[in-house]
Amino acid sequence: MTTEKGLKLVERDEGGVDPVFRSDVIEGLSQEQKAIPARWLYDDAGSQLFEDITQLPEYYPTRAETEILTERAEEFAARIGPGRAVVEFGSGSSVKTPLLLEAIAPAAYVPLDIAGDFLRASAAELAAKFPGLPVHPVEADFMRQVQLPEEVADLPKLGFFPGSTIGNMVARTAVDLLRSMRETLGIGAQLLIGMDLIKNEDVLVAAYDDDAGVTAEFNVNLIRRINRELDGDIPVDAFEHEARWNDDYARVEMHLVAGRDMTFTVGGRTFTMQKGETIHTENSHKFNRRTSNMLLLAGGWEPQERWLDSKDRFSLILAEARPPRSAP
């Protein structure tokens, strides 16, 4: 087994806080429609809660994506080929990532994630399952270009971005990320990316508002993180989780709804909220063939192959990084 402790690329201030987290929260709470980027939901506790969400009966994406990876393994192997360094943007799932690694016989595995403890635990678990596979975890904000370990510099790359995480971003941010991925992986690299599909509104909303309340806990955990890391005093019990479908943008939105008027401080700044006002914490955009292809092309990736699960709920798309073009 070849493992490494991992490159630590997330900068912290003297208080041990990611300054980008601080800036995003202060800026987001200062807006008329308060909003905090969804990536900050994923501290170690949030990452574990999301793993719990993937096991819920209402949350179909993980089962659908796992079905594709299981049933189409031979097709992945044929289209991707062996000997690539698999670079996963976000810590690997204990279910999905091994299915891909088993199918394509990679030369190395590089998980990237901003949640360091969760990243290293996930990397160690994957290394134990694949004792002959070099594993190089990198703690980094993959929303920006990442310097990959020297050990994989000369290997052909396959980016892996499962779970329709790309749907958490508005189009501008998603395109920026796809371009950053192309810079990280290089021209000629491949990207295997999950994109959830548009379907019945009731099915979509239930996936983000489960009966057991796990998604609600995941959402509220963001307030606990802000209070803990940014010296906040936001009343946790004053907020309720809400999931809603926004048809104009083809997305499910998650909000934290204020149950009363309140004043609180975060990072030395004072904020007020009125009853019914919300903090917008996550989007989950849904796609069809045209919109998914357009997004990938805008980010510099040319779609090569598309696979769906048996119920046409979810898609996995293989794309290739092509040189930028300014003309047909």
C-alpha positions in Angstrom: 0.0 0.0 0.0 1.3 3.4 -1.0 -0.2 6.3 0.9 0.9 9.8 1.8 -0.2 12.2 4.5 -1.4 14.6 1.8 -0.6 18.1 0.7 -2.2 20.7 2.9 -3.0 23.6 0.6 -5.9 25.3 2.5 -4.6 28.5 4.0 -5.6 29.4 7.6 -5.4 32.6 9.5 -3.9 33.0 13.0 -7.1 31.7 14.5 -7.0 28.6 12.3 -9.9 29.8 10.1 -10.0 29.7 6.4 -10.2 33.4 5.4 -12.2 32.6 2.3 -14.9 31.0 4.6 -14.9 34.1 6.7 -15.2 36.4 3.7 -18.0 34.4 2.1 -20.0 34.3 5.3 -19.7 38.0 6.1 -20.4 39.0 2.5 -23.3 36.5 2.2 -25.0 37.7 5.4 -24.7 41.3 4.2 -26.7 40.8 1.1 -30.5 41.6 0.8 -31.1 37.9 0.1 -28.7 36.3 2.5 -26.7 33.4 0.9 -23.7 31.3 1.7 -22.0 29.1 -0.9 -23.0 25.4 -0.5 -19.4 24.2 -0.3 -19.2 25.5 3.3 -21.9 23.0 4.3 -19.1 20.4 4.1 -17.0 20.6 7.2 -16.2 17.2 8.8 -19.6 17.0 10.4 -21.4 18.1 7.3 -19.5 15.7 5.1 -20.5 12.8 7.4 -24.1 14.0 7.4 -24.1 14.1 3.6 -22.8 10.5 3.6 -25.8 9.7 5.8 -28.1 11.5 3.3 -27.0 9.3 0.5 -28.4 6.3 2.3 -31.9 7.7 2.7 -34.8 6.2 0.8 -35.8 9.6 -0.6 -32.3 10.4 -2.0 -32.2 8.6 -5.3 -29.1 10.1 -6.9 -26.5 7.8 -5.2 -28.4 4.7 -6.0 -29.0 5.7 -9.6 -25.3 6.7 -10.1 -24.1 3.5 -8.4 -26.3 1.5 -10.7 -24.7 3.1 -13.7 -21.2 2.5 -12.4 -22.0 -1.1 -11.7 -23.9 -2.0 -14.9 -21.7 -0.1 -17.3 -18.3 -1.0 -15.9 -17.1 -2.7 -19.1 -18.1 0.4 -21.1 -16.2 2.7 -18.8 -13.1 0.4 -19.1 -13.3 0.5 -22.9 -13.8 4.3 -23.2 -11.3 5.4 -20.4 -8.6 2.7 -20.6 -6.2 1.6 -17.9 -3.2 3.5 -16.4 -4.8 6.9 -15.6 -4.4 8.9 -12.5 -8.0 9.3 -11.1 -8.4 12.8 -9.6 -11.6 13.0 -7.6 -12.9 16.5 -6.9 -14.4 15.9 -3.4 -13.6 13.0 -1.0 -14.4 9.6 -2.4 -17.6 7.8 -1.5 -17.1 4.4 0.1 -19.5 3.1 -2.6 -19.0 4.9 -5.9 -15.3 5.5 -6.1 -14.3 1.8 -5.7 -16.6 0.8 -8.5 -14.8 3.2 -10.8 -11.4 2.2 -9.7 -12.2 -1.5 -10.1 -13.5 -0.9 -13.6 -10.6 1.0 -15.1 -7.4 -0.2 -13.5 -5.9 3.2 -12.6 -2.3 4.0 -12.0 -3.0 6.3 -9.0 -5.8 7.9 -7.1 -5.8 11.6 -6.0 -8.7 12.7 -3.9 -9.1 16.5 -3.5 -11.2 18.0 -0.7 -11.3 21.0 1.6 -12.4 19.0 4.7 -9.0 17.6 5.8 -9.9 15.0 8.4 -12.7 13.6 6.3 -10.4 13.6 3.3 -7.6 11.6 5.0 -10.1 9.1 6.5 -11.7 8.5 3.1 -8.2 8.2 1.4 -7.1 5.7 4.0 -10.2 3.6 3.5 -9.7 3.6 -0.3 -6.0 2.7 0.1 -7.0 -0.2 2.3 -9.4 -1.5 -0.4 -6.7 -1.2 -3.1 -3.4 -2.1 -1.5 -1.5 -1.9 -4.8 -2.8 1.6 -5.7 -0.8 4.7 -4.9 -3.1 7.2 -3.1 -2.2 10.8 -2.8 -4.8 12.9 -0.9 -4.6 16.7 -1.3 -6.4 19.0 1.1 -7.3 21.9 -1.2 -10.2 24.1 -2.4 -10.9 22.5 -5.8 -12.9 25.5 -6.9 -9.5 26.9 -7.9 -6.7 25.3 -10.0 -4.8 22.7 -7.9 -1.2 21.7 -8.2 -1.3 17.9 -8.3 1.4 15.8 -6.6 4.6 15.3 -8.6 4.0 11.5 -8.6 1.1 11.8 -11.1 2.5 14.7 -13.2 3.3 12.5 -16.2 0.3 10.2 -16.0 -2.8 10.7 -18.2 -5.6 12.1 -16.0 -9.3 11.2 -15.4 -11.2 13.7 -13.4 -14.1 12.2 -11.4 -16.9 14.5 -10.1 -19.8 12.4 -9.1 -23.0 13.1 -7.3 -24.2 16.0 -9.5 -22.2 18.4 -7.3 -21.8 20.6 -10.4 -25.5 21.3 -9.9 -24.8 23.1 -6.6 -23.4 26.0 -8.6 -25.0 28.8 -10.6 -24.0 28.6 -14.3 -21.2 31.2 -14.1 -19.5 29.4 -11.1 -20.0 26.0 -12.7 -18.3 27.1 -15.9 -15.4 28.6 -13.9 -15.0 25.3 -12.0 -15.0 23.3 -15.2 -12.3 25.6 -16.7 -10.3 25.3 -13.4 -10.6 21.5 -13.7 -9.3 21.6 -17.2 -6.3 23.7 -16.0 -5.7 21.2 -13.1 -5.9 18.1 -15.3 -4.5 19.4 -18.6 -5.6 19.3 -22.3 -6.4 15.8 -23.4 -7.6 14.7 -19.9 -10.9 13.1 -19.4 -13.7 14.0 -17.0 -16.4 11.7 -15.7 -19.1 13.9 -14.2 -22.5 13.2 -12.7 -25.5 15.3 -13.6 -29.0 14.9 -12.1 -31.9 15.1 -14.5 -35.1 17.1 -14.4 -38.1 15.0 -13.2 -41.3 15.2 -11.1 -41.2 18.1 -8.6 -42.4 15.9 -5.7 -39.5 13.4 -6.2 -37.0 16.3 -6.4 -38.1 18.1 -3.3 -38.4 14.9 -1.2 -34.8 14.1 -2.0 -33.8 17.4 -0.2 -36.3 17.3 2.7 -36.4 13.7 4.0 -38.8 12.5 6.6 -36.0 11.6 9.1 -34.7 15.2 9.1 -31.1 14.3 8.2 -31.0 16.9 5.4 -32.4 19.5 7.8 -29.6 18.7 10.3 -27.1 19.0 7.4 -28.4 22.4 6.6 -28.6 23.7 10.2 -25.0 22.4 10.8 -23.8 25.3 8.7 -25.0 27.7 11.5 -23.1 25.6 14.1 -20.0 25.8 12.0 -20.3 29.6 11.6 -20.8 30.0 15.4 -17.8 27.7 16.2 -15.3 29.0 13.6 -16.3 32.6 13.3 -17.2 33.4 16.9 -20.9 33.7 16.0 -23.9 33.7 18.2 -26.6 32.9 15.7 -29.5 31.2 17.5 -29.6 27.7 16.0 -33.1 26.9 17.3 -34.5 30.0 15.5 -34.1 28.4 12.0 -35.9 25.8 10.1 -34.8 23.9 6.9 -36.8 24.4 3.8 -36.4 22.8 0.3 -38.3 24.3 -2.6 -38.4 23.8 -6.4 -37.6 26.9 -8.6 -38.9 26.0 -12.0 -37.4 29.2 -13.7 -33.9 28.0 -12.9 -34.6 24.2 -12.9 -33.2 23.7 -9.4 -34.1 22.7 -5.9 -33.1 25.4 -3.4 -32.3 24.8 0.3 -33.0 27.7 2.7 -32.7 28.3 6.4 -35.8 30.2 7.4 -35.9 32.5 10.3 -38.6 31.6 12.8 -38.5 35.0 14.5 -37.0 38.5 14.3 -33.4 38.4 15.5 -30.0 40.2 15.8 -26.7 38.3 16.0 -23.0 38.7 15.5 -20.5 36.9 13.3 -16.8 37.7 13.2 -17.4 40.9 15.1 -20.2 42.1 12.6 -23.8 42.6 13.6 -26.7 41.3 11.4 -30.4 41.4 11.7 -33.1 39.1 10.2 -36.8 39.3 10.1 -39.2 36.4 10.7 -39.6 34.6 7.4 -36.4 35.9 5.9 -34.0 33.2 4.7 -30.4 32.3 4.2 -30.1 30.6 0.9 -27.6 27.7 1.4 -27.7 25.4 -1.6 -28.9 25.0 -5.2 -29.2 21.7 -6.9 -29.7 22.4 -10.6 -31.2 19.6 -12.7 -30.3 19.0 -16.4 -31.3 17.6 -19.7 -29.1 16.5 -22.6 -28.9 20.0 -24.1 -28.2 21.9 -20.9 -25.6 19.5 -19.7 -23.8 19.5 -23.0 -23.9 23.3 -23.2 -22.4 23.6 -19.6 -19.6 21.2 -20.4 -18.7 22.9 -23.7 -18.7 26.3 -22.0 -16.2 24.9 -19.5 -13.9 23.6 -22.2 -15.0 19.9 -22.1 -16.3 18.1 -25.2 -18.9 15.4 -24.3 -17.9 12.0 -25.5 -20.4 9.5 -24.0 -23.5 9.7 -21.8 -25.0 6.9 -19.6 -28.4 6.9 -17.8 -29.7 4.6 -15.0 -32.6 2.3 -15.8 -35.2 4.8 -14.6 -33.7 7.8 -16.5 -33.2 9.7 -13.3 -29.4 10.4 -13.4 -26.6 10.8 -16.0 -22.9 10.1 -16.0 -21.1 12.0 -18.8 -17.6 11.3 -20.1 -15.9 14.4 -21.6 -12.5 15.4 -22.9 -10.5 18.6 -22.3 -10.0 20.2 -25.7 -7.8 23.2 -26.6 -9.7 26.5 -26.5 -11.2 27.7 -29.7 -12.5 31.1 -30.7 -14.0 30.1 -34.0 -15.9 27.1 -35.5 
